Amino acid sequence: MLRLLKYLKPFAWVILLVVVLLFVQANADLALPDYMSRIVNVGIQQGGVENAVPEALRQSTMDHLLFFLNAEEKAEVLSYYRLVERSSPDSETYLKKYPTLAQEPIYVLQDNDAVTVKRLNPIMGKALLIVFGVEQIQAHPDQARTLMPGLGIFDLSKLPPGVDLFALLGRLSDDQRAQIYAAIEQRFAALGGEKALLQAAARAVRSEYEALGMDMLRIQNAYILRIGGQMLLIALVSAVATITVGFLASRTAAGLARNLRRCFFEQVMRFSGAELERFSTASLITRSTNDITQIQMVTMMMLRMVFYAPIIGVGGIIHALNKSASMWWIIALAVVVLIGLVFTVFSIAVPKFRIIQSLVDQLNRIARENLSGMMVVRAFNRQEYENRRFDQANRDLTQTSLFVNRVFVVMMPLMMLLMNGISILIIWVGAHQVAQATMQVGDMMAFLQYAMQIVFSFTMLSMLFVMYPRADVAANRIAEVLETEVTIRDPEEPVPFPEPFDGTIEFRHVSFRYPGAEESVLHDITFTIPAGQTVGIIGTTGSGKSTLINLIPRFYDVTEGAIYISGVDIRRVRLSDLRDKIGYVPQQSNLFSGTIESNLRYADENADEEAMRLALEIAQASDFVLSQPEWASAQVAQGGVNFSGGQKQRLSIARALVKRPPIYIFDDSFSSLDYKTDVRLRRALKRFVRGSTVIIVSQRVATIKDSDWILVLDEGRIIAQGTHEELLEQCDIYREIALSQMKLQEVLA
């Protein structure tokens, strides 16, 4: 995949936006368990009281609380509270909220911002706990050590009945007060430190609120609704971020696939014969479809998971340990098991992905061969053999795919088993800690959710790790094509053809060897075709006829020597300029799906109907094309399978004639025509192409015998050249070919 990263550059800003949105989504998802914990701990268990700083308290409570504060703390606390009496101007406002004001004065907090609350929390928390504990001790003196461990230093049972314990404690020395504080801190240190102390103090605040006559149900509901509303807002932000990320990731992945397909197709279109021989047609089709689809799917998954999962995993660990550091070993155990599971699956599945891609290539190749060669298969009654061959390839692909799928099928239940096992373990350990008052129920529930988020993040990464190898194989296959160096390309400083253009073609000591071959196919070929002449090329099978003419439009480049057209080395001319001067009819007639008109306009998209009609008449195609009223819109099936071989050849010739180029190349393009049609076509062609250079490759002597001169090839060398009559006298091979095809009187005619 790294080899294709440069193709993501157009989507850099979109990817950056996706990363930002994933960060927002992850933080929102990580915040939700904490809000749930606050609803359980504060909203339900503490009645909506969040901290140890009451918004109001009775004067008697404040007086008792001040017993346990030093002079500096007293001054600070009193600076934040204001005494409200029944005679105060705003007493009616406070009376509705604090009904106890009718019996005694109250102190009201004047500033409840976060800074004030944070400053007063430790001061008020300890003092309130002592006041609350003393009130409980006065009711149950025998439980002093349990209710308030710091007061256990006194033997409260020896005090006379009815003694005001607050008056006694008000005369404590600073050392005794410090001893009580130390005992309280020691007790709550085992329960979670300052956090546990403040939570206990919040219950004392709730008791004070009840004594003030406040509506505790309203306070509780208000807190739950406020925190619940914040949760809904955060969940909405997460949902919007998730939807947006999914949309952007899908567009980016689809855009990448689109660009890769375009670049892939453009690259293949630039391939010369040398590059095309490296990759089979079936493989190129698989790469441009299946492989790019794999890349698209994994790119979308990576954009959605590769940033999100680590944030969730790391953030989940931090939040979980913040809730309960003592249960770290549960998360560590889950992570170790997950990593081991992912590594095992990874090591098993990766080697199979390369095999799957090659098996897909093989299946496509067999299917393509059978579809294109269906008539041959039926002619030789080889349907059963081809069925067995396809079935074997299909079974190999199916078995390998099933093996990988079985790995995935086993992996998911194991993941679910692990998640459920971790859940049970957290509940088991957390329940014991809740029972020992070292952990709150809400924190245990939040820890459970964070653990699930951590496991889920590793599950997402494991899915990505399993999918990535196959996509990496596909990406390497795509990159292999895209990074293939095209051997035939435009020159850095192209030279235009001279005007007026001269269709003279000159071969100067040309030799050619196919890439990777040990021997040359053509050896020291030298000849010149003057402009306007018709030259025939003939020779034994495998003598290099088609190879020689494929060098003219630069389908291959010469190994040695040079080819000149109009006095210019064709390697110094733009490929488009060179091929614009050539009308080429290949040995295999290729028609494109569409209509007759679209196939003819393939040579010249601006050709008018008159030019197309003329080309069809010269190519002797008028009998099966122009006889139809709507001949231009007549359908051509894929590959032209709705036409015979001879009809396809005549349509291919007509397509080249529409172009009206100065050079024509016919590569054995008359082989499927009967002799009568061949003669008519050549006569009409001779008049039409007058003034153009024409090269005709043929195995038929009758097709080329009227050429201005003829080249005879054998084993890649020109063994003779001349007119038909001269070659009959001078060249034994030409004479043998002619006599094998024609009667003696036809040869001499």
C-alpha positions in Angstrom: 0.0 0.0 0.0 2.9 2.3 0.7 3.8 2.3 -3.0 0.4 3.9 -3.8 0.5 6.6 -1.1 1.3 9.3 -3.7 -2.1 8.8 -5.3 -3.7 10.0 -2.1 -2.2 13.5 -2.4 -5.3 15.0 -4.1 -7.2 13.9 -1.0 -4.8 15.3 1.6 -7.1 17.9 3.0 -10.0 15.5 3.1 -7.9 13.0 5.0 -6.8 15.7 7.4 -10.4 16.6 8.0 -11.2 12.9 8.6 -8.4 12.7 11.2 -9.8 15.8 13.0 -13.3 14.4 13.0 -12.1 11.0 14.2 -10.3 12.7 17.1 -13.6 14.5 17.9 -15.5 11.2 17.6 -13.1 9.3 19.8 -13.0 11.9 22.5 -16.8 12.1 22.5 -17.1 8.3 22.7 -14.5 8.2 25.6 -16.5 10.9 27.4 -19.8 9.0 27.5 -18.8 6.3 30.1 -17.6 9.0 32.4 -20.9 10.9 32.2 -22.7 7.6 32.8 -20.5 7.1 35.9 -21.4 10.6 37.2 -25.2 9.9 36.7 -24.9 6.7 38.8 -22.5 8.0 41.4 -23.7 11.5 41.9 -27.2 11.5 40.4 -28.4 8.3 41.9 -26.2 7.5 44.9 -25.5 11.1 46.1 -28.9 12.5 45.2 -27.4 15.0 42.7 -25.0 16.6 45.2 -21.7 17.0 43.3 -19.2 18.3 45.9 -18.6 19.0 49.5 -19.4 22.7 49.3 -23.1 23.2 50.2 -24.9 26.1 48.5 -26.5 26.8 51.9 -26.3 25.5 55.5 -27.9 26.2 58.8 -26.3 28.7 61.2 -25.9 25.9 63.8 -24.1 23.7 61.3 -21.8 26.5 60.3 -21.1 27.2 64.0 -20.2 23.5 64.6 -18.2 23.4 61.4 -16.1 26.4 62.5 -15.0 24.4 65.6 -12.8 22.3 63.3 -11.2 25.1 61.2 -8.1 27.1 62.1 -8.3 30.9 62.0 -7.2 31.2 58.4 -9.7 28.6 57.2 -12.5 30.3 59.2 -11.9 33.6 57.6 -11.8 32.1 54.1 -15.0 30.1 54.5 -16.9 33.1 56.0 -15.7 35.3 53.2 -17.7 33.1 50.7 -20.9 32.7 52.7 -23.4 35.4 53.8 -25.7 35.1 56.8 -29.4 35.4 55.9 -31.9 36.0 58.7 -35.6 36.1 58.7 -35.4 39.9 58.9 -33.1 40.2 55.9 -34.5 42.1 52.9 -34.3 39.1 50.5 -35.4 36.5 53.1 -38.6 35.8 51.2 -36.7 34.7 48.2 -34.5 32.3 50.2 -37.5 31.1 52.3 -39.1 29.4 49.3 -36.0 27.4 48.6 -34.8 26.9 52.2 -37.9 26.5 54.4 -35.8 26.1 57.6 -35.0 29.8 57.4 -38.3 30.3 59.2 -36.8 28.6 62.3 -33.2 29.7 62.2 -30.8 31.8 60.1 -28.8 30.2 57.3 -25.6 30.8 55.5 -25.8 31.1 51.7 -22.8 30.6 49.3 -22.3 33.8 47.3 -20.0 32.5 44.6 -20.2 28.9 43.4 -17.9 29.0 40.4 -15.5 26.1 39.7 -12.5 27.9 41.2 -14.3 28.6 44.5 -15.7 25.1 44.8 -12.2 23.6 44.1 -10.7 25.8 46.8 -13.3 25.1 49.5 -13.8 21.4 48.8 -10.9 20.0 50.9 -11.6 22.6 53.7 -15.4 22.0 53.9 -15.2 18.3 53.2 -13.2 17.2 56.3 -15.1 19.6 58.6 -18.5 18.5 57.3 -17.6 14.9 57.7 -16.7 15.6 61.4 -19.9 17.5 62.0 -22.0 14.8 60.4 -20.1 12.1 62.3 -20.5 13.9 65.6 -24.2 14.2 65.0 -24.4 10.4 64.4 -22.2 9.7 67.5 -24.5 11.7 69.7 -27.3 9.4 68.6 -25.1 6.3 68.8 -22.1 6.9 71.2 -21.1 3.2 71.2 -20.3 3.3 67.4 -17.8 6.2 67.6 -14.8 4.4 66.1 -17.0 3.2 63.2 -18.8 6.5 62.5 -15.8 8.8 63.1 -12.5 7.0 63.6 -10.7 10.2 64.7 -12.9 10.6 67.7 -12.0 7.1 69.0 -9.2 8.8 70.9 -11.8 9.8 73.5 -13.6 7.5 75.8 -17.0 8.9 75.0 -18.8 6.4 77.2 -17.5 8.2 80.3 -19.1 11.5 79.4 -22.2 12.4 81.4 -25.5 12.1 79.7 -26.7 15.2 77.9 -23.2 16.6 77.4 -22.9 18.8 74.3 -20.2 17.0 72.3 -19.8 20.0 70.0 -19.0 22.2 73.0 -16.5 19.7 74.2 -14.8 19.4 70.7 -14.8 23.1 70.4 -12.1 23.3 73.1 -9.8 20.9 71.3 -6.2 21.8 70.9 -4.6 22.1 67.5 -2.7 18.8 68.0 -5.9 17.0 68.9 -7.7 18.5 65.9 -4.7 17.4 63.6 -4.9 13.9 65.1 -8.6 13.7 64.2 -7.8 14.9 60.6 -5.0 12.4 60.3 -7.3 9.5 61.3 -9.9 10.6 58.8 -7.3 10.9 56.0 -5.8 7.5 56.8 -9.2 5.9 56.6 -10.2 7.4 53.3 -6.7 6.9 51.8 -7.5 3.2 51.7 -10.8 3.9 50.0 -9.5 6.1 47.3 -8.0 9.2 48.8 -9.5 12.7 48.5 -12.0 11.5 45.9 -13.6 9.1 48.3 -13.5 11.7 51.1 -15.3 14.3 49.0 -17.9 11.6 48.0 -18.6 10.9 51.6 -18.8 14.6 52.4 -21.3 15.0 49.6 -23.6 12.7 51.6 -23.2 15.0 54.6 -24.2 17.9 52.3 -27.2 16.0 51.2 -28.2 15.5 54.9 -27.8 19.2 55.4 -30.0 20.0 52.4 -32.7 17.7 53.8 -32.4 19.6 57.2 -32.9 22.8 55.3 -36.1 21.5 53.8 -34.9 21.6 50.2 -36.6 19.5 47.5 -34.0 16.7 47.0 -36.0 15.0 44.3 -35.9 18.2 42.2 -32.1 18.5 42.8 -31.6 14.9 41.8 -33.7 15.1 38.7 -32.2 18.4 37.7 -28.7 16.9 37.9 -29.6 13.7 36.0 -31.4 15.7 33.3 -28.4 18.1 33.0 -25.8 15.4 32.7 -28.1 13.3 30.6 -28.6 16.2 28.2 -24.9 16.7 28.0 -24.5 13.0 27.2 -27.1 13.3 24.4 -25.3 16.3 23.0 -22.0 14.5 23.0 -23.6 11.4 21.5 -25.1 13.6 18.8 -21.6 15.1 18.1 -20.2 11.6 17.9 -23.0 10.5 15.5 -22.5 13.5 13.2 -18.7 12.9 13.2 -19.2 9.2 12.5 -21.6 9.9 9.6 -19.3 12.6 8.2 -16.2 10.4 8.5 -18.0 7.6 6.7 -19.1 9.9 3.9 -15.6 11.4 3.5 -13.9 8.0 3.8 -16.2 6.5 1.1 -15.6 9.5 -1.2 -11.9 9.3 -0.7 -11.7 5.6 -1.3 -13.9 5.8 -4.3 -11.9 8.7 -5.7 -8.6 6.8 -5.1 -10.1 3.8 -6.9 -11.2 6.0 -9.8 -7.8 7.7 -10.1 -6.0 4.3 -9.9 -8.3 2.9 -12.6 -7.7 5.9 -14.8 -3.9 5.9 -14.3 -3.9 2.1 -14.7 -5.8 2.3 -18.0 -3.7 5.2 -19.3 -0.5 3.3 -18.4 -1.6 0.1 -20.2 -2.6 2.2 -23.2 1.0 3.4 -23.4 2.4 -0.1 -23.2 4.3 -1.4 -26.1 4.3 -5.0 -27.1 7.3 -5.6 -24.8 5.4 -4.4 -21.7 2.2 -6.2 -22.7 4.1 -9.5 -22.9 4.9 -9.2 -19.2 1.3 -9.2 -18.1 -1.4 -11.5 -19.3 -4.7 -10.0 -20.4 -6.6 -11.9 -17.6 -4.1 -10.6 -15.0 -4.5 -7.0 -16.2 -8.3 -7.3 -16.1 -8.1 -8.7 -12.6 -5.8 -6.0 -11.5 -7.9 -3.2 -12.8 -11.1 -4.5 -11.3 -10.7 -6.9 -8.3 -7.4 -5.6 -7.0 -8.5 -2.0 -7.1 -11.8 -2.9 -5.4 -9.7 -4.5 -2.6 -7.7 -1.3 -2.3 -10.8 0.8 -2.2 -12.4 -1.2 0.5 -9.3 -1.3 2.7 -8.7 2.4 2.2 -12.2 3.2 3.4 -11.7 0.9 6.4 -8.3 2.4 7.2 -9.5 6.0 7.1 -12.3 5.0 9.5 -10.2 2.8 11.9 -6.5 3.3 11.6 -6.7 6.7 13.5 -9.9 6.0 15.5 -8.9 2.7 17.0 -5.6 3.8 18.6 -7.2 6.9 20.1 -10.0 4.8 21.6 -7.5 2.1 22.8 -5.0 4.5 24.4 -7.7 6.8 25.7 -9.7 3.9 27.0 -6.7 2.6 29.0 -6.1 6.1 30.5 -9.7 6.6 31.4 -10.1 3.1 32.8 -7.0 3.4 35.0 -8.3 6.7 36.2 -11.5 5.0 37.3 -9.7 2.0 39.0 -6.0 1.6 38.8 -6.2 -1.6 40.8 -7.8 -3.5 38.0 -5.1 -2.7 35.4 -4.2 -6.3 35.2 -7.6 -7.2 33.6 -6.9 -4.8 30.7 -3.4 -6.0 30.3 -4.6 -9.6 30.2 -7.2 -8.7 27.5 -4.6 -6.8 25.4 -2.1 -9.7 25.6 -4.7 -12.3 24.5 -5.9 -10.0 21.7 -2.4 -9.4 20.4 -1.7 -13.1 20.5 -5.0 -13.9 18.6 -4.3 -11.2 16.0 -0.7 -12.4 15.4 -1.9 -16.0 15.0 -4.6 -15.1 12.5 -2.2 -12.8 10.7 0.5 -15.4 10.3 -2.0 -18.0 9.0 -4.0 -15.7 6.6 -1.3 -13.6 4.9 0.3 -16.3 2.8 -3.1 -17.3 1.5 -3.9 -13.9 0.1 -1.1 -14.0 -2.5 -2.4 -17.5 -3.5 -6.0 -16.1 -3.8 -4.9 -13.3 -6.2 -3.0 -15.7 -8.5 -6.0 -18.1 -8.4 -8.3 -15.3 -9.4 -6.0 -14.5 -12.3 -6.0 -18.2 -13.4 -9.8 -18.5 -13.2 -10.3 -15.3 -15.3 -7.8 -16.6 -17.8 -9.6 -19.9 -18.2 -13.0 -18.2 -18.5 -11.7 -15.8 -21.1 -10.1 -18.5 -23.1 -13.4 -20.5 -23.1 -15.5 -17.5 -24.0 -13.3 -16.4 -26.9 -12.7 -20.0 -28.1 -16.2 -21.4 -27.6 -16.6 -22.5 -31.2 -13.3 -24.4 -31.1 -14.2 -26.1 -27.8 -17.5 -27.2 -29.3 -16.0 -28.3 -32.6 -13.6 -30.7 -30.8 -16.2 -31.8 -28.2 -14.0 -30.6 -25.4 -16.8 -29.2 -23.2 -16.2 -31.8 -20.5 -12.5 -31.2 -20.5 -13.0 -27.5 -20.2 -15.6 -28.0 -17.5 -13.1 -30.0 -15.5 -10.4 -27.5 -16.1 -12.6 -24.6 -15.0 -14.0 -26.6 -12.1 -10.5 -27.4 -10.8 -9.5 -23.7 -10.9 -12.8 -22.8 -9.2 -12.3 -25.5 -6.5 -8.8 -24.3 -5.8 -10.0 -20.7 -5.4 -13.0 -21.8 -3.3 -10.9 -24.0 -1.0 -8.4 -21.3 -0.4 -11.1 -18.6 0.2 -12.9 -21.0 2.5 -9.8 -21.5 4.5 -9.3 -17.8 5.0 -13.0 -17.3 5.8 -12.9 -20.1 8.4 -10.1 -18.3 10.1 -12.3 -15.2 10.2 -15.3 -17.2 11.4 -13.3 -18.7 14.3 -11.8 -15.3 15.1 -15.0 -13.4 15.7 -16.5 -15.9 18.3 -13.2 -15.8 20.1 -13.3 -12.1 20.2 -16.9 -12.2 21.6 -15.9 -14.8 24.1 -13.0 -12.7 25.2 -15.2 -9.6 25.5 -17.8 -11.5 27.6 -15.1 -13.1 29.7 -13.5 -9.7 30.5 -17.0 -8.3 31.3 -17.6 -11.1 33.9 -14.1 -10.7 35.4 -14.6 -6.9 35.7 -18.0 -7.3 37.4 -16.6 -10.0 39.7 -13.6 -8.0 40.9 -15.5 -4.7 40.8 -18.3 -6.1 42.9 -15.8 -7.0 45.7 -14.3 -3.5 45.6 -17.8 -1.9 45.7 -18.6 -4.1 48.7 -15.4 -3.0 50.4 -16.3 0.7 49.6 -13.1 1.1 47.6 -15.0 1.7 44.4 -18.3 3.1 43.4 -20.9 1.3 41.2 -20.7 4.0 38.5 -16.9 3.8 38.3 -17.2 0.0 37.9 -19.7 0.4 35.1 -17.5 3.0 33.4 -14.5 0.8 33.8 -16.5 -2.0 32.1 -17.4 0.2 29.2 -13.8 1.5 28.8 -12.6 -2.1 28.8 -15.1 -2.9 26.0 -13.9 0.1 24.0 -10.3 -1.1 24.4 -11.2 -4.6 23.2 -13.3 -3.2 20.4 -10.5 -1.0 19.3 -8.2 -4.0 19.1 -10.9 -6.0 17.3 -11.2 -3.2 14.7 -7.4 -3.2 14.3 -7.3 -7.0 14.0 -9.9 -6.8 11.2 -7.8 -4.2 9.5 -4.7 -6.3 9.9 -6.4 -9.3 8.4 -7.8 -7.3 5.4 -4.6 -5.3 4.9 -2.3 -8.1 3.6 -4.7 -8.9 0.7 -5.0 -5.3 -0.1 -1.2 -4.9 0.1 -0.8 -7.8 -2.4 -3.4 -6.1 -4.7 -1.6 -2.7 -4.2 1.8 -4.2 -5.1 0.2 -5.8 -8.2 -1.2 -2.4 -9.3 2.0 -0.6 -8.5 3.9 -3.2 -10.5 1.9 -2.1 -13.6 2.0 1.6 -12.8 5.7 1.6 -12.1 6.6 -0.4 -15.2 8.8 1.7 -17.4 7.4 2.3 -20.8 10.1 1.6 -23.3 8.4 3.4 -26.2 7.6 7.0 -25.5 7.7 10.4 -27.0 11.2 11.9 -27.4 12.2 14.8 -25.0 12.7 17.1 -28.0 10.3 15.9 -30.7 10.9 16.7 -34.3 7.9 17.3 -36.6 7.5 15.7 -40.0 8.5 18.1 -42.9 5.8 19.7 -44.9 4.7 18.7 -47.4 4.7 15.2 -46.0 6.5 12.5 -48.0 5.4 9.0 -47.5 8.8 7.4 -48.2 9.7 4.6 -45.7 13.3 3.6 -45.3 14.8 0.7 -43.2 18.5 1.1 -42.5 20.2 -2.0 -41.3 17.3 -2.8 -38.9 17.6 -5.7 -36.5 15.1 -6.6 -33.8 15.1 -8.9 -30.8 12.1 -9.4 -28.5 12.8 -8.5 -24.9 14.3 -11.5 -23.1 15.0 -13.4 -26.3 18.4 -14.8 -27.0 18.3 -14.4 -30.8 17.1 -11.6 -33.1 13.9 -12.0 -35.1 15.0 -9.6 -37.8 18.6 -9.3 -39.2 20.1 -6.3 -41.0 16.9 -5.3 -42.9 17.6 -2.6 -45.4 15.1 -1.3 -48.0 13.3 1.8 -49.2 9.7 2.2 -50.1 9.2 5.4 -52.3 6.2 7.5 -51.6 3.0 6.4 -53.4 4.2 2.8 -54.1 2.5 -0.4 -53.1 4.8 -3.0 -51.6 3.9 -6.6 -50.8 5.7 -8.7 -48.1 5.6 -12.4 -48.2 7.5 -15.2 -46.6 7.3 -18.5 -44.8 5.5 -18.8 -41.5 7.5 -17.2 -38.7 9.8 -15.4 -41.1 9.1 -12.0 -39.3 6.6 -10.3 -41.6 4.3 -9.0 -38.9 7.2 -8.1 -36.7 8.7 -6.0 -39.5 5.6 -3.9 -40.1 4.9 -3.5 -36.3 8.2 -1.6 -36.2 6.8 1.2 -38.4 4.1 2.5 -36.0 6.6 1.8 -33.1 4.6 -1.0 -31.5 8.2 -2.2 -30.9 11.4 -0.2 -31.2 14.3 -1.5 -33.4 17.2 -3.1 -31.5 19.7 -1.9 -34.1 19.5 0.4 -37.1 16.8 3.0 -37.7 13.5 3.5 -39.6 13.0 6.8 -41.5 9.7 8.2 -42.7 9.8 11.3 -44.8 13.5 11.5 -44.0 13.0 11.6 -40.2 13.9 8.9 -37.7 10.6 7.8 -36.3 12.1 7.7 -32.8 12.4 11.5 -33.0 8.8 12.1 -33.8 5.8 12.2 -31.4 4.0 8.8 -31.3 0.7 10.6 -32.0 2.2 12.4 -35.1 3.7 9.2 -36.4 0.5 7.1 -36.0 -1.6 9.9 -37.4 0.1 9.3 -40.7 -0.6 5.5 -40.7 -3.8 3.6 -41.5 -3.3 0.2 -39.8 -5.3 -2.9 -40.4 -4.2 -5.7 -38.0 -4.0 -9.4 -38.6 -6.7 -10.0 -36.1 -9.7 -7.9 -37.0 -10.9 -6.0 -33.9 -14.3 -4.4 -33.8 -15.6 -2.5 -30.8 -19.0 -2.9 -29.3 -21.3 -0.1 -30.5 -22.5 0.6 -34.0 -21.1 0.5 -37.6 -20.9 4.3 -37.4 -19.0 4.4 -34.2 -16.5 1.8 -35.5 -15.9 3.8 -38.7 -15.6 7.1 -36.8 -12.9 5.4 -34.7 -10.5 6.4 -37.4 -11.8 9.9 -37.8 -14.5 11.2 -35.4 -15.4 14.0 -37.8 -15.9 11.8 -40.9 -19.1 12.5 -42.7 -21.6 10.0 -44.0 -20.4 10.2 -47.6 -16.8 9.4 -46.6 -18.1 6.4 -44.6 -20.2 5.1 -47.5 -17.3 5.4 -49.9 -15.0 3.5 -47.5 -17.6 0.7 -47.1 -18.0 0.4 -50.9 -14.3 0.2 -51.6 -13.9 -2.4 -48.8 -16.7 -4.4 -50.5 -18.9 -4.1 -47.4 -21.8 -2.5 -49.0 -23.6 -5.8 -49.6 -24.1 -6.5 -45.9 -24.0 -3.0 -44.5 -25.4 -0.4 -46.9 -28.2 -2.7 -47.9 -29.8 -1.9 -44.5 -31.9 1.3 -44.3 -30.4 2.3 -40.9 -26.9 0.9 -41.7 -25.0 3.5 -39.5 -26.9 2.5 -36.3 -26.6 -1.2 -36.9 -25.3 -2.8 -33.8 -21.8 -4.3 -33.5 -21.5 -6.9 -30.7 -18.4 -7.1 -28.4 -15.5 -8.3 -30.6 -17.8 -8.2 -33.7 -19.1 -11.7 -33.0 -22.3 -10.9 -35.0 -20.2 -10.7 -38.2 -18.2 -13.4 -40.0 -14.4 -13.3 -40.3 -14.5 -11.9 -43.8 -17.1 -9.2 -42.8 -15.0 -8.2 -39.9 -11.9 -7.9 -42.1 -13.8 -5.7 -44.6 -15.1 -3.4 -41.8 -11.6 -3.1 -40.4 -10.3 -2.1 -43.9 -13.2 0.4 -44.3 -12.2 1.9 -40.9 -8.6 2.5 -42.1 -9.9 4.0 -45.4 -12.0 6.5 -43.5 -8.8 7.9 -42.0 -7.3 8.7 -45.5 -3.7 8.6 -44.2 -0.6 8.9 -46.4 0.6 5.4 -45.4 -1.5 2.2 -45.3 -0.4 -1.1 -43.6 -2.4 -4.2 -44.2 -1.2 -7.1 -42.1 -2.6 -10.2 -43.8 -5.9 -8.4 -43.8 -7.3 -10.2 -46.9 -6.9 -13.8 -45.6 -10.6 -14.3 -44.8 -11.8 -13.0 -48.1 -12.7 -15.2 -51.1 -10.6 -14.7 -54.2 -13.4 -12.9 -56.0 -13.9 -10.4 -53.2 -10.1 -10.1 -52.8 -9.7 -9.1 -56.5 -12.6 -6.6 -56.4 -11.3 -5.0 -53.2 -7.7 -4.6 -54.4 -8.9 -3.0 -57.7 -11.1 -0.5 -55.8 -8.3 0.0 -53.3 -5.7 0.7 -55.9 -7.7 3.6 -57.3 -8.6 5.0 -53.8 -5.1 5.0 -52.3 -3.4 6.4 -55.3 -0.6 8.6 -54.1 -0.4 6.9 -50.7 2.3 4.4 -49.6 0.8 0.9 -49.2 2.3 -2.1 -47.5 0.5 -5.4 -47.8 1.5 -8.4 -45.8 0.0 -11.6 -47.1 0.4 -15.4 -47.4 -1.4 -15.2 -50.8 0.7 -14.6 -53.8 -2.5 -13.5 -55.7 -3.0 -10.7 -53.2 0.4 -9.1 -53.6 1.4 -10.1 -57.2 0.2 -6.7 -58.6 2.3 -4.7 -56.1 5.0 -2.4 -57.5 7.5 -4.6 -55.9 7.6 -7.5 -53.3 9.9 -8.3 -50.4 10.5 -12.0 -49.6 11.4 -12.8 -46.0 12.9 -16.0 -44.6 14.2 -16.5 -41.1 14.2 -12.7 -40.5 16.2 -11.8 -43.5 15.3 -10.3 -46.9 16.3 -13.0 -49.3 14.8 -11.4 -52.4 13.0 -8.3 -53.7 11.5 -7.3 -57.0 8.4 -7.6 -59.0 6.2 -10.7 -59.3 7.8 -11.7 -62.6 11.4 -11.1 -61.4 10.9 -13.1 -58.2 9.4 -16.1 -60.1 12.7 -16.2 -62.0 15.1 -15.4 -59.2 13.7 -16.7 -55.9 13.1 -20.4 -55.3 11.1 -19.8 -52.2 8.7 -17.3 -53.8 8.3 -19.7 -56.8 7.5 -22.6 -54.5 4.9 -20.5 -52.6 3.4 -19.3 -55.9 3.2 -22.7 -57.5 1.6 -24.2 -54.3 -1.2 -21.7 -54.4 -1.9 -21.1 -58.1 -2.0 -23.1 -61.4 0.9 -22.5 -63.7 -1.1 -20.4 -66.1 -2.3 -18.2 -63.2 1.3 -17.7 -62.0 2.5 -16.6 -65.4 -0.6 -14.5 -66.2 
